[in-house]
């Protein structure tokens, strides 16, 4: 049996219009991102989330949300393989949100403190990495 091209992600769909939410198969697990389409085919991240049970339901919920509904126009979704655990999905989402938690352009809806498990493995003294 050939190896999968990626370890965690089974398939992805990028920058799909909000109107295509209903096309997402029920029960799709993984990470998703909400975007606001900017000029010149640029997409600003509004929110990154995860779903252990179904991304479609989360997208529908965000589409009805008083806070988020008007903030996003497109979404991307990253479906994980069946053998990816819920804890691994959470870690992936935490990593993505951790990367831009201090970004001045990050949307206020995605405000996040540090991802707890990443805080436990942080070693900012790179000289210490050589002592490994």
C-alpha positions as CSV (number, residue, x, y, z in Angstrom):
1,X,0.0,0.0,0.0
2,X,1.5,3.4,-1.0
3,X,2.3,5.9,1.7
4,X,-0.1,8.9,2.2
5,X,1.4,12.2,0.9
6,X,0.8,13.8,4.3
7,X,0.8,12.5,7.9
8,X,-2.2,14.4,9.3
9,X,-4.2,15.9,6.4
10,X,-6.3,13.6,4.3
11,X,-7.6,16.4,2.0
12,X,-8.2,20.1,1.9
13,X,-10.3,22.7,0.2
14,X,-9.2,26.3,0.1
15,X,-10.8,29.7,-0.1
16,X,-14.3,28.4,-0.7
17,X,-17.2,30.9,-0.6
18,X,-19.3,30.8,2.5
19,X,-22.3,29.7,0.3
20,X,-20.6,26.3,-0.1
21,X,-20.8,25.4,3.6
22,X,-23.7,23.0,2.8
23,X,-21.4,21.0,0.5
24,X,-19.0,20.0,3.3
25,X,-19.8,16.4,4.2
26,X,-21.3,15.9,7.6
27,X,-18.8,14.4,10.1
28,X,-15.7,15.9,8.5
29,X,-13.1,16.2,11.3
30,X,-10.2,18.6,11.3
31,X,-9.1,22.2,11.2
32,X,-10.8,25.1,9.4
33,X,-10.1,28.7,8.8
34,X,-12.5,31.6,8.1
35,X,-11.4,34.4,5.9
36,X,-12.5,37.8,4.7
37,X,-11.8,38.3,1.1
38,X,-9.7,41.4,0.5
39,X,-8.9,43.2,-2.8
40,X,-6.7,41.5,-5.3
41,X,-7.6,37.9,-4.3
42,X,-6.1,38.2,-0.9
43,X,-7.7,36.5,2.1
44,X,-7.4,37.8,5.7
45,X,-7.7,35.2,8.4
46,X,-10.6,35.9,10.7
47,X,-10.7,32.7,12.7
48,X,-9.1,29.3,13.0
49,X,-11.0,26.5,14.6
50,X,-11.3,22.8,14.9
51,X,-14.0,20.2,14.9
52,X,-13.8,16.7,16.3
53,X,-17.3,15.9,15.1
54,X,-18.1,17.9,12.0
55,X,-16.7,21.0,10.4
56,X,-19.9,21.7,8.5
57,X,-21.8,22.2,11.8
58,X,-19.1,24.6,13.0
59,X,-19.3,26.6,9.7
60,X,-23.1,26.8,9.9
61,X,-22.8,28.0,13.5
62,X,-20.3,30.7,12.5
63,X,-22.6,31.7,9.7
64,X,-25.4,32.4,12.2
65,X,-23.3,34.0,14.8
66,X,-24.0,37.6,15.6
67,X,-20.3,38.3,16.1
68,X,-18.8,36.3,13.2
69,X,-21.4,36.0,10.5
70,X,-20.6,39.3,8.8
71,X,-16.8,39.0,9.4
72,X,-16.1,36.2,6.9
73,X,-16.7,35.5,3.3
74,X,-14.7,32.3,2.6
75,X,-13.3,29.3,4.4
76,X,-10.7,26.6,4.0
77,X,-10.9,23.2,5.6
78,X,-8.3,20.6,6.3
79,X,-9.7,17.1,6.9
80,X,-7.6,14.8,9.0
81,X,-7.2,11.1,8.6
82,X,-9.4,8.7,10.6
83,X,-6.4,7.7,12.8
84,X,-5.6,11.2,13.9
85,X,-6.8,11.6,17.5
86,X,-8.8,14.5,18.9
87,X,-5.8,15.5,20.9
88,X,-3.7,15.7,17.8
89,X,-6.4,17.9,16.1
90,X,-6.3,20.2,19.2
91,X,-2.5,20.4,19.0
92,X,-2.5,21.3,15.3
93,X,-5.1,24.1,15.9
94,X,-3.1,25.3,18.9
95,X,0.0,25.5,16.9
96,X,-1.6,27.5,14.1
97,X,-3.3,29.9,16.5
98,X,-0.1,30.2,18.6
99,X,1.9,31.3,15.5
100,X,0.0,34.5,15.1
101,X,-1.3,35.2,18.6
102,X,0.7,38.5,18.7
103,X,0.1,39.5,15.1
104,X,-1.3,43.1,15.0
105,X,-3.4,42.2,12.0
106,X,-4.9,39.1,13.5
107,X,-8.7,39.4,13.8
108,X,-10.0,40.1,17.3
109,X,-12.3,37.1,17.1
110,X,-9.3,34.8,17.1
111,X,-7.6,36.2,20.2
112,X,-5.7,33.5,22.0
113,X,-3.2,33.2,24.8
114,X,-0.4,30.7,24.4
115,X,-1.3,27.1,23.7
116,X,-0.6,25.4,27.0
117,X,1.3,22.3,25.8
118,X,3.5,24.5,23.6
119,X,4.3,26.6,26.6
120,X,5.6,23.5,28.4
121,X,8.1,22.8,25.6
122,X,9.3,26.3,24.9
123,X,13.1,26.9,25.3
124,X,13.8,30.4,24.0
125,X,17.5,30.1,24.8
126,X,18.7,28.6,21.5
127,X,22.2,27.9,23.0
128,X,20.5,25.4,25.3
129,X,19.3,23.5,22.2
130,X,22.8,22.4,21.5
131,X,23.0,20.7,24.9
132,X,20.0,18.7,23.8
